[in-house]
């Protein structure tokens, strides 16, 4: 592998930075890829799509834990998203897909602290209504990551998740996820209002 070559794993999911996901590895080529990552303490890139067609913007994943290794080579692993990348050139020189990639950096802009705090408040209110926590912890103090962490806990369509992944503006991501939470919170409050009293929808 060259310095900017990355093993690639197309899947029908979007991995966001800081998101932790369990994966079951069953294909021989990807078993080889994960073994190499474990042995070399290296990472791979996860892209939304199939082997034939996938997005050119993805997220680098590190294997945080080998949960189970079966006698036939299959594995259950935990991965965590780290940084974003753009695929420059696909390469088919290994058993698995790889590619020349470049890291994606956020735009340089002053963070909207007020908007970040607003998102944290919305997140706390939503958790209180759905889980019943009285003092839910803030997802993170890092405003560049908070939108990803909150979005990972929402059942967003894959295209919305991909748009967030590709968005290079921290403030834009904060606004998008805040708007989603505003809508969800309004819906949850309405359900609670309608079920108050007898426990059944009116």
C-alpha positions, 0 to 999 in steps of 0.5 A, spaced: 500 500 500 502 507 498 501 512 503 495 515 500 492 508 498 486 505 502 483 498 502 475 500 500 469 496 503 463 498 499 456 497 503 449 499 503 450 504 509 453 510 511 459 511 516 459 518 519 465 520 523 465 518 531 460 513 529 461 506 532 458 500 528 458 492 529 460 488 522 460 481 520 465 479 515 464 473 511 467 474 504 474 471 503 476 478 500 474 482 506 476 477 511 483 478 508 482 485 508 480 486 515 486 481 517 491 485 514 488 491 518 488 488 524 496 485 523 498 492 521 494 496 525 491 500 519 484 502 517 480 502 511 475 506 507 467 505 508 463 507 502 456 507 501 454 503 495 456 496 492 462 493 488 460 496 482 457 503 484 459 507 490 459 514 492 466 517 491 466 520 498 466 515 504 469 515 511 475 512 514 474 506 519 478 503 524 477 496 527 476 497 535 475 490 537 475 483 534 469 481 537 469 473 534 473 469 529 469 463 527 473 457 525 471 458 517 474 465 517 468 469 518 469 475 523 464 479 528 468 486 529 467 493 531 469 499 527 469 506 528 469 512 523 475 517 524 476 522 518 472 523 511 476 522 504 474 522 497 476 517 492 481 519 486 482 513 483 479 506 484 484 500 484 483 493 483 490 490 484 488 486 490 483 481 492 479 487 495 478 493 492 482 499 494 483 506 491 487 512 491 484 517 496 485 524 499 482 527 506 477 531 506 477 537 511 472 542 513 471 549 511 475 554 515 470 558 519 468 561 526 463 556 529 456 558 531 457 557 538 450 559 540 447 554 534 452 548 537 449 549 544 442 549 541 443 543 538 445 540 545 439 542 548 434 539 543 438 533 543 437 533 551 430 534 550 429 529 545 432 524 549 428 526 555 422 525 551 424 518 548 428 515 554 426 519 560 433 521 562 433 527 567 440 529 565 442 526 559 450 527 557 452 532 552 454 528 546 461 532 545 464 538 546 467 538 539 462 542 535 465 539 528 463 532 531 456 533 535 452 533 528 455 527 526 454 523 533 447 526 534 445 524 526 448 517 528 443 516 533 437 518 528 434 513 523 435 518 517 435 516 510 442 514 507 442 520 502 441 525 508 447 521 512 451 521 505 449 529 504 452 530 512 458 526 510 460 530 504 458 537 507 464 541 509 461 546 513 460 545 521 455 550 521 451 547 516 451 541 519 449 543 526 443 547 522 441 541 518 441 536 524 438 542 529 432 542 524 431 535 524 431 535 531 426 541 532 421 537 527 422 530 531 421 534 538 415 537 535 412 530 533 414 527 540 411 533 544 404 532 540 404 524 541 405 525 548 400 531 548 395 526 545 396 520 549 396 524 556 391 522 560 389 515 558 395 512 555 391 511 548 392 515 542 386 520 541 
